[in-house]
Amino acid sequence: MQGLLKIFNKKPLAPLLDDHNPEIQQVDDPDYVVIQLVYPGRVRYTPTVEVGDSVRKGQVIGKSRIGNCVCASISGTVVKMTSVWTAQSFHSPAVVIENDGAPTTEPTEVLGGPISTSDFETAMTRLRSAGVAPPWTLSGREYAEEEEEIPELPPVTTVIITGVRQETTIITSQLLLEQQSDKVAEGLGRIGTLLKGARVCLTAPESYRPWAEAKFAGLADVVFLPEHYTGRIEREVVSRCLGRRIPNRESYRFHGVAVLDVEYLLAMVDALDGLTPFVQKCLTISGTGIDPAVTVRFPLGSSIKHVLDSQGLQISDYTRPVVGGPMMGFAQYSELTPLTYNNGLHLIAEDVSPFDAMAPCINCGRCTRVCPVGIQVHLVNRIIEFGDLENARNLQPEACHECGLCANVCPAERPIVQLLHFCNHEMVHGERYNWITGDNL
């Protein structure tokens, strides 16, 4: 009976924030930080420190082959080189730094003062050394081996600055856009200097229209996004800005497009001005009973527990912490999971029903109707479930954004996104897993 009632139940496509605290709360330095060194598909760092080394906040502790750096977010001693499960659910080597209470390094000691943006290469070197990997250059993600050839990139023709996060429960970008608008405007101007001739777009909430049009006139084409989730999915927004689609498997950068969040735009300005390396990140805490939602600024590598403790929250009061948002986030099994470049922490307190692995698809078609790219989700999902990947290819599963809308409206609560993710992973990497028997093939 409960399953039948779900079919007729109407629920929002994605949760919204009823209220939020506009003030960004500063989280104190923790007793230790765990800073991961590998971000699959993005960047891979080689440590430049060893166990026993003393480091200062802002000091480089890892560097990629092409010079992108990660910096210590607290002063202390390197006590361990280890591997950890990250908030994105992959295993990564990491550096553990224990806080020793040493004073913070002066920015001039780390960065050496402001520099001009007129010299592109000098500016890029500064950004890399400050931990701000500019998206209009190579990230170093596939270039671990010295002999591996680094490909040529097409010139950047479009830069998209995101002043709106796609998850409706994450408000870091719009708070920064509103509260540091003068610095955002300055950053937009510097991008115009660095990337001459490139079109600059800025996304902003629809409710900001009169203010944003006046504030950023002449600096960027402002693209206004609605409050609802379906109008904010990043790949769809990029397509809207460009007037064409970029396939999901392909990097924006290899199509002459760079996408940068407002928070990183501000970090870019700070780095070029010699004020501070990128060692802190903003994150919105939302969820059951958290009203208003709160946004915090925390040192990179802080644990979930440390961030929650700073706001008087206990993870034991919730059944599931989700890093990211409720639509595309990752549920966590440990409160000690380190947070790095994460934007949201969504806490769920309701009872979670155990998943019924045999729940059948009832062909209601809700998943297909809600899909932003028009995939026949119910068909491709059933084909994947029974291992017929050759026929699944004909239904273009690679177009999936993994946005979670289909799973959110499914009355049978099937693992739709996971099956599509498996299918795409198999088609790209050839890794096989039998969902029926649970065996590796």
Secondary structure, DSSP 8 states (H G I E B T S, - for coil): -HHHHHHH----SS---S-EEEEEEE----SEEEEE-EETTTEE-EE---TT-EE-TT-EEEE-TTS-EEE-SS-EEEEEEEEEE-TTS-EEEEEEEEE-------HHHHT-S---SSSHHHHHHHHHHTT---TTS---TT--STTS---------EEEEESS-SSTT--HHHHHHHHTHHHHHHHHHHHHHHSTT-EEEEEEEGGGHHHHHHHTTTT-EEEEE-SSGGGT-HHHHHHHHHTS---TTS-GGGGTEEEEEHHHHHHHHHHHTTS--S-EEEEEEEETT--SEEEEEEETTEEHHHHHHTTT--GGG-SEEEES-TTT-EE-S-TT-EESS--EEEEE-S------TT-------HHHHH-TT---HHHHHHHHHTT-HHHHHTT-GGG----SHHHHH-TT---HHHHHHHHHHHHHH---B-TTT--B-
